[in-house]
Amino acid sequence: MELQHRPNFTNSTQKTAQTLKIREVEYADYNQIAALQVAYKRPLKPYEEWKHLWANNPAYLSLGGRLPKGWVVERHDGRIVGYLGSIPLFYELGGQRLLTTAAHAWVVETDYRPYSLALLDLYFSQKNIDLFLNATVGPAGRDSFNVFESPRVPAGDWGRSVFSITNRQGFLAAWLAEKAIPMAKPLSFGLAGALAIKQAFSFRALPRNGAGHSFQLCKNIDSRFDVFWDCLRKTNPHLLRAVRTREVLEWHFKYALGNDQVWILTAGSNPITAYAIFLRYDNPAACLTRMRLIDFQALDGNIDLLAPMLAWALERCSREGIHMFEFIGFRPEKMRVINQFSPYVRQLPCWMYFYKAAHPKLADKLADPNAWDPSQFDSDASL
Ligand SMILES: CC(C)(COP(=O)(O)OP(=O)(O)OC[C@H]1O[C@@H](n2cnc3c(N)ncnc32)[C@H](O)[C@@H]1OP(=O)(O)O)[C@@H](O)C(=O)NCCC(=O)NCCS
């Protein structure tokens, strides 16, 4: 597919506009896309990891690789000046399979910004998609998602993160350095005591280290996860859920597992009765290390195991010197448990999770907050 878009340009870019085209992305575009991500200080995946988003994606493959992987804006001389990825994902609601897609790593060179909306227009015009799910919208993209009448996900707070500090001195040193306060490291030793007092009061009644529970840390995702998913999908089928088969989990966490960036904690050995997934989400620019809860699922919707699993992870974060343990966007009943572990709150730059249903019936269902069980497993939040 090749499209000629003619958005409104200023005089200085008028000439260039006539020789630009938008076309579907190819794997061979990687180097130019990577250069754009670097130029605009966006996170960058190595080539194999970027290609993996489609090349081994169960949803993409099961549709014969026919869906677009995204689009690029290309100049007449072959230079790529804009990119928007589109990652297909299967979800289920009410026993029905839905084809969703996540917009990924949107970037357009400043001189070619009139093309940004043309990329997003192609994304939202995909005919065979049931639901558009975008959980990584930043301040630069928020207004454009409004243009396409893509509302906020109505469940979970996607405008704030709650967290606990699991390495006080390291956290403070990173925070003070970020604020460009001189002598950040020595100062952090003094301030760490004050944080210790606040956290000690918050954590008084917490279960210790998952005491009384036998959890297993999985290095591989095996066939027990298929059995778990088969049971889970029959529990509360009115909830919109990303498909979590063994194949999908292996694809989603392949590189995180290989790089030891993910902890997959299970309860019950065979069958699994609950799992929690934690993923590293460091901010190298701020020298900040953090662990995020990505997903918690339990059979029969029973969340009793959430607290001891969080206690297990909190203790491990402290032991390994990880600075922060963080949570974003869970349903109220999960948040009530999470809040016991998270005395601190930070405002995110903007609301991050937006959706758009392609059919009115689906839109009606999803307007109800009770249809959602959102987590960082959704969309491309942890991809
Ligand atoms: C994402 C992008 C393609 C959107 O392009 P666009 O639709 O033409 O939007 P603009 O770049 O004009 O930005 C829209 C608004 O967000 C603001 N904005 C842009 N980047 C911002 C940032 N990093 N933080 C806060 N606000 C930002 C702009 O000032 C503008 O606000 P205004 O309308 O009040 O002037 C483009 O901003 C871009 O390539 N940014 C760099 C990559 C990026 O940040 N990607 C994340 C996408 S969520």
The ligand as a MOL file (V3000), in Angstrom:
LIG
                    3D

  0  0  0     0  0            999 V3000
M  V30 BEGIN CTAB
M  V30 COUNTS 48 50 0 0 0
M  V30 BEGIN ATOM
M  V30 1 C 4.4850 12.1050 18.8470 0
M  V30 2 C 4.5070 13.0750 17.6760 0
M  V30 3 C 4.6360 12.2940 16.3720 0
M  V30 4 C 3.1740 13.8500 17.6720 0
M  V30 5 O 3.2540 14.8160 16.6930 0
M  V30 6 P 2.0490 15.9100 16.5410 0
M  V30 7 O 0.7490 15.1850 16.5770 0
M  V30 8 O 2.3690 16.6840 15.3390 0
M  V30 9 O 2.1230 16.7480 17.8610 0
M  V30 10 P 3.2110 17.8550 18.2870 0
M  V30 11 O 4.5940 17.3460 18.1570 0
M  V30 12 O 2.8680 19.1270 17.6100 0
M  V30 13 O 2.8560 17.9700 19.8370 0
M  V30 14 C 1.5090 18.1070 20.2780 0
M  V30 15 C 1.5210 18.8580 21.5840 0
M  V30 16 O 2.2780 18.1350 22.5680 0
M  V30 17 C 3.3330 18.9490 23.0740 0
M  V30 18 N 4.5120 18.1050 23.2790 0
M  V30 19 C 5.3100 17.5760 22.3340 0
M  V30 20 N 6.2750 16.8470 22.9070 0
M  V30 21 C 6.0860 16.9270 24.2400 0
M  V30 22 C 6.7570 16.3850 25.3560 0
M  V30 23 N 7.8110 15.5640 25.2270 0
M  V30 24 N 6.2900 16.6920 26.5820 0
M  V30 25 C 5.2090 17.4870 26.7260 0
M  V30 26 N 4.5110 18.0100 25.7030 0
M  V30 27 C 4.9600 17.7280 24.4730 0
M  V30 28 C 3.5830 19.9880 21.9950 0
M  V30 29 O 4.1440 21.1570 22.5470 0
M  V30 30 C 2.1890 20.2310 21.4660 0
M  V30 31 O 1.4820 21.0930 22.3500 0
M  V30 32 P 0.7540 22.4080 21.7810 0
M  V30 33 O -0.2500 21.8780 20.7890 0
M  V30 34 O 0.1530 23.0110 22.9850 0
M  V30 35 O 1.8410 23.1910 21.1380 0
M  V30 36 C 5.6780 14.0890 17.7990 0
M  V30 37 O 5.4470 14.9570 18.8850 0
M  V30 38 C 7.0310 13.4070 17.9850 0
M  V30 39 O 7.5720 12.8200 17.0620 0
M  V30 40 N 7.5750 13.4670 19.2150 0
M  V30 41 C 8.8090 12.8090 19.5360 0
M  V30 42 C 8.5480 11.3280 19.7970 0
M  V30 43 C 7.5720 11.1300 20.9490 0
M  V30 44 O 7.5530 11.8660 21.9180 0
M  V30 45 N 6.7800 10.0380 20.8470 0
M  V30 46 C 5.8240 9.6920 21.8860 0
M  V30 47 C 4.4610 9.5360 21.2930 0
M  V30 48 S 3.2310 9.3460 22.5360 0
M  V30 END ATOM
M  V30 BEGIN BOND
M  V30 1 1 1 2
M  V30 2 1 2 3
M  V30 3 1 2 4
M  V30 4 1 2 36
M  V30 5 1 4 5
M  V30 6 1 5 6
M  V30 7 2 6 7
M  V30 8 1 6 8
M  V30 9 1 6 9
M  V30 10 1 9 10
M  V30 11 2 10 11
M  V30 12 1 10 12
M  V30 13 1 10 13
M  V30 14 1 13 14
M  V30 15 1 14 15
M  V30 16 1 15 16
M  V30 17 1 15 30
M  V30 18 1 16 17
M  V30 19 1 17 18
M  V30 20 1 17 28
M  V30 21 1 18 19
M  V30 22 1 18 27
M  V30 23 2 19 20
M  V30 24 1 20 21
M  V30 25 1 21 22
M  V30 26 2 21 27
M  V30 27 1 22 23
M  V30 28 2 22 24
M  V30 29 1 24 25
M  V30 30 2 25 26
M  V30 31 1 26 27
M  V30 32 1 28 29
M  V30 33 1 28 30
M  V30 34 1 30 31
M  V30 35 1 31 32
M  V30 36 2 32 33
M  V30 37 1 32 34
M  V30 38 1 32 35
M  V30 39 1 36 37
M  V30 40 1 36 38
M  V30 41 2 38 39
M  V30 42 1 38 40
M  V30 43 1 40 41
M  V30 44 1 41 42
M  V30 45 1 42 43
M  V30 46 2 43 44
M  V30 47 1 43 45
M  V30 48 1 45 46
M  V30 49 1 46 47
M  V30 50 1 47 48
M  V30 END BOND
M  V30 END CTAB
M  END
